[in-house]
């Protein structure tokens, strides 16, 4: 049993390779709907303090240059009114060119400028938010970095921030902004690359562009995603035609993407992320009163497969007083179903739901857990699995998608569609947790593959390659 449980296998995720039919929510229709708004924007040239042209800005936009360059838009206005107020990419700090601050910055920045399009809800505790913040931290100081975001919280202090309207944090708003205003505001400039941390890519961008695909959940598990969100994702994927380079979080996601669109093959490469939550040295009492416990960290979406986890936990038995601690984000409708099932199975009192915890508290929960369990049906990478391994905690996870790629021989695997198989794997992992922890402890070199410094290095090398190709 041990050999089977510990043996990772290749993903068998089914993906329809036929071309997706153009839905009503297509890129072309989106462009047609916004063309009239775009024609009304009369641009003026914006230059930085060095006199370099950086963007075209609508004349009716109001821009305040500074550490935070505010794009003044009323989030309660209509969509067209909001679009008409979008201003442009600010450049570097507004410090005078001969100031000490300016000289110091240019002494340690590389010869590449990255414009990071970060139109997201940075308050949401989800993987993409962690990805944005950690990658920005790793890039900051290694290149000249400009971040376009509706909220600067969580980004590196001292980074050049361009504030954009809050409505761009919504999925639909982000795609509209990327397809219209972002494209119009960009202009070709030396040694500058646009980094889009999602598939959303502006049409025919004037700058070399890197886009990131984290997963293909809406295509592989369409029943777990709302129809509107599936159509939106399909529209986003179609914009990859304009990306010069496409990064994925794992080999499995790269395989799935190329299977969906073989013509993208030569532009796809893998850029492994680092952990969203690092091992914290700051003490926390978050685990007090919970031990012993199994730990899950992640969302409550249907593809996370938590109903089967609860069923397996009810059948597990285990040490007296063993709890199941679920650390997630916002309340999801599936949470009610989870609690109802737990009550029916008689384990409601042993299940603990936690949310909105600081990183040091989650770090302590990782460190103090008997076992980390991750029953997801599909992942583009699986940050919580990596985070648990970084904390030295044994892992039991699904034998599917990218998870065997990330955990390798360091985890116990199970079939996520079989509750009894999950329970069996949990029993095995609890019985061999010391041996599993020892195996993790000596696997430092494998885990070093996943770091934000390595991710930033690959992003910068990709940017330099695109710039070399452009300058030929």
Protein Blocks (a to p, Z undefined) as FASTA:
>chain_A
ZZmmmmccddfbdcdfbdcdddfkbfklmmmmmmmmmmmpccdddddfkopafbdcdfkb
ccdedjbdcddddfkbcfklmmmmpccdddddfbdfkbmklmmmmmmpcfbdcddddddc
fkbccfklmmmmmmmmmmnopaccddddfbfghiaehiacddddfklmpmklmmmmmmmm
mmmmpccdehiacddfbfbdcehifbdcddddfbfklmmmmmlpcfklmmmmmmmmmmmm
mpfbdcdfbfklmmmmmmmmmmlmmmgccdddddfbdcdfbdcfklgokaccdddeddfb
fklommmmmmmmmmnnpaehiacddddddddfklmmmmmmmmmnopmmmpccdehiafkl
mmmmmmmpmbdcdfbfbdfkopmlmmmmmnopacddddehjlmmmnmmmbccddfkbmkl
mmmmmmmmmmmmmmmmmmmmmmmmmmmmpcfklmmmmmmmmmmmmmmmmmZZ
